[in-house]
């Protein structure tokens, strides 16, 4: 049986080159707004700001 709950799967895209590099989960109840994290981008070869998107590639 599948889990039901407040977690949802989201993708993280680079704010500079717009490539999707990471997939993660977030809690809809505890976290309001969009997730934004500084992570390493393999295309830019730098640490860039990655923002949440609901579309997964």
C-alpha distances in whole Angstrom, upper triangle without the diagonal:
4,7,9,13,16,16,17,18,21,24,27,31,34,36,39,38,35,33,29,29,26,23,21,19,21,20,21,22,24,26,28,29,29,28,31,32,35,33,35,35,36,38,40,41,41,38,38,36,32,31,28,27,24,24,23,25
4,6,10,13,12,13,14,18,20,24,27,31,33,36,35,32,30,26,26,23,19,18,15,17,17,18,19,21,22,24,26,25,25,28,28,31,30,32,32,33,35,37,37,37,35,34,32,29,27,24,23,20,21,20,22
4,7,10,9,11,13,16,20,23,26,29,31,35,34,31,29,26,25,22,18,16,13,14,13,15,16,18,19,22,23,23,22,25,26,29,28,31,31,32,34,36,36,36,34,33,31,27,26,22,22,19,21,20,23
4,7,8,10,12,16,19,22,26,29,31,34,34,31,30,26,26,23,19,17,13,14,12,12,13,16,17,19,21,21,21,25,26,29,29,31,32,33,35,37,37,36,34,33,30,27,25,21,21,18,20,20,23
4,6,8,12,15,18,21,24,28,29,33,33,30,29,25,25,22,18,15,12,11,9,9,10,12,14,16,18,18,18,22,23,27,27,30,30,32,34,35,36,35,32,31,28,25,23,19,19,17,20,20,23
4,7,10,13,16,19,22,25,26,30,30,27,27,23,23,20,17,14,10,8,5,5,6,9,10,12,14,15,15,19,20,24,24,27,28,30,32,33,34,32,29,28,25,22,20,16,17,15,18,19,22
4,7,10,13,15,19,22,24,27,27,24,23,20,20,16,13,10,6,5,4,6,8,10,10,13,14,14,13,17,18,21,21,24,25,27,29,30,30,29,26,25,22,19,17,14,15,13,16,16,19
4,6,10,13,16,20,21,25,24,21,20,17,17,14,11,8,5,6,7,7,10,12,11,13,13,12,12,15,17,20,20,22,23,25,26,27,28,27,25,23,21,17,15,12,11,9,12,12,16
4,7,10,13,17,19,22,22,18,17,13,14,11,7,6,4,7,9,10,14,15,13,15,15,13,12,14,15,18,17,20,20,21,23,24,25,25,22,21,19,15,13,10,10,8,10,9,12
4,7,10,13,15,18,18,15,14,10,11,9,6,6,6,7,10,11,15,15,13,14,13,10,9,11,13,16,15,17,17,19,20,21,22,22,20,18,15,12,10,6,6,5,7,7,11
4,7,10,12,15,15,12,10,7,8,6,4,6,8,10,14,14,18,18,16,16,15,11,10,11,12,14,13,14,13,15,16,18,19,19,17,15,13,9,8,6,5,6,7,6,8
4,7,9,12,12,9,9,6,6,5,6,8,10,11,15,16,19,19,16,16,14,10,8,8,8,10,9,11,10,13,14,15,16,15,13,11,9,6,5,5,6,9,9,9,11
4,6,9,8,6,5,4,6,7,9,11,14,15,18,19,22,22,18,19,16,12,11,9,10,11,10,11,9,11,11,12,14,14,12,10,8,5,5,7,7,10,10,10,10
4,5,6,5,6,6,7,9,12,14,17,18,21,22,25,24,20,20,18,14,12,10,10,9,9,9,7,10,9,9,11,10,10,7,6,4,7,9,10,14,14,13,14
4,6,6,8,10,11,13,15,17,19,19,22,22,25,24,20,20,17,13,12,10,10,10,11,12,10,13,12,11,13,12,11,7,6,6,7,10,11,15,15,16,16
4,6,8,11,12,15,17,19,22,22,26,26,29,28,24,24,20,17,16,13,13,12,12,12,9,12,10,8,11,10,11,7,8,9,10,13,14,18,18,18,18
4,6,9,11,14,17,19,22,23,26,27,30,29,26,25,22,19,18,15,15,14,13,12,9,10,8,7,11,11,12,10,10,10,12,14,14,17,16,16,15
4,7,9,12,14,17,19,20,24,24,27,27,23,23,20,16,15,14,14,14,13,13,10,12,10,10,13,14,14,11,11,9,9,11,11,14,13,13,12
4,6,9,12,15,18,20,23,24,27,27,24,24,21,17,16,14,14,14,12,12,8,9,8,10,12,13,13,11,12,9,11,12,11,14,12,11,10
4,6,8,11,15,16,20,21,24,24,21,22,19,15,14,13,13,13,12,11,9,10,10,12,14,14,14,12,12,9,9,10,9,11,10,8,8
4,7,10,14,16,20,21,25,24,21,22,20,17,14,13,12,12,9,9,7,8,9,11,12,13,12,11,11,9,10,11,11,13,13,10,10
4,7,10,13,17,18,22,21,18,20,18,15,12,12,11,11,9,10,9,11,13,14,15,15,13,12,12,9,10,10,10,12,12,10,10
4,7,10,14,16,19,19,17,18,17,14,12,13,12,14,12,13,13,14,16,18,18,18,17,16,14,11,11,9,10,10,10,8,10
4,7,10,13,16,15,14,16,15,13,10,12,11,14,12,15,15,17,19,20,21,20,18,17,15,12,11,9,10,11,12,11,13
4,7,9,12,12,11,14,14,12,10,13,13,16,15,18,19,21,23,24,24,23,20,19,17,14,13,10,11,11,13,12,15
4,6,9,9,8,10,11,10,8,11,12,16,16,19,20,23,25,25,26,24,21,20,17,14,13,10,12,11,14,14,18
4,6,6,6,9,11,11,10,14,15,19,19,23,24,26,28,29,29,28,24,23,20,18,15,13,14,13,17,17,21
4,6,6,7,9,10,11,14,16,20,21,25,25,28,29,30,31,29,26,24,21,18,16,13,14,12,16,17,21
4,6,7,10,12,13,17,19,22,24,27,28,31,33,33,34,32,28,27,23,21,19,16,17,16,20,21,25
4,7,10,12,12,15,17,20,22,25,27,30,32,31,32,30,26,25,22,20,18,16,18,17,21,22,26
4,7,8,8,11,13,17,19,23,24,27,29,28,29,27,23,22,18,16,14,12,15,15,19,20,23
4,7,9,12,15,18,20,24,25,28,29,29,30,28,24,22,18,17,14,12,14,15,18,20,24
4,7,9,13,16,19,22,23,26,27,26,28,25,22,19,16,14,11,10,12,13,16,18,22
4,6,10,14,15,19,19,22,23,22,24,22,19,16,13,11,7,6,8,10,13,15,18
4,7,10,12,16,16,20,21,20,21,19,16,14,10,8,6,5,9,11,14,15,18
4,7,9,13,14,17,18,17,18,16,13,10,7,6,4,6,10,13,15,16,18
4,6,10,12,15,17,16,16,13,10,8,6,5,7,9,12,15,17,17,19
4,7,9,13,15,13,13,10,6,5,4,6,9,12,15,18,19,19,20
4,6,10,12,11,11,8,5,6,6,6,10,12,15,18,19,18,18
4,6,9,8,7,6,4,6,8,9,12,15,17,20,20,19,18
4,6,5,6,6,6,6,9,8,12,14,16,19,18,17,16
4,6,5,7,9,10,13,12,15,17,18,21,20,18,16
4,5,8,10,10,13,13,16,18,18,21,19,18,16
4,5,8,8,11,12,15,18,19,22,21,20,19
4,7,9,12,13,17,20,21,24,23,22,21
4,6,10,12,15,18,20,24,23,22,22
4,7,9,13,16,18,22,22,21,21
4,6,10,13,16,19,20,19,20
4,7,10,13,17,18,18,19
4,7,10,13,14,14,15
4,7,10,12,13,15
4,7,9,10,13
4,6,8,10
4,6,10
4,7
4
